[in-house]
Amino acid sequence: MARRKEAVKTVESTRQYDYEMVVILSPDIADEALDAAIENIKQFITGKAGIVDEVEKWGKRRLAYPIARFLEGNYILAKFKISPTYCKELEASLKISEDVLRHLLIKSGS
């Protein structure tokens, strides 16, 4: 019975799902730092055996409400595949980043 549970955990940890994530970064961040932040997110995903399908910079947009005294933010959309076991770790790393105002990670239906 214990071996079967271990086998199920192994299969679940290797299975990857499609995710979409929108990240709002501080508008005060420089272009080089913006590119570095995007690269850090990509490296995290690929470092966990994930696959980054697409990253779109939407640019600066007005926020619906002020977040941490900011009225604008740099929007980034990332589409990728990763094992669900690493999603909490990804969100935790985004929460501790000072440049990230908000993020939303959802499992894609496709």
Beta strands, then each sheet from edge to edge (+ up, - down):
strand 1: 17-25
strand 2: 51-67
strand 3: 70-82
strand 4: 100-107
sheet 1: 2+ 3- 1+ 4-
end
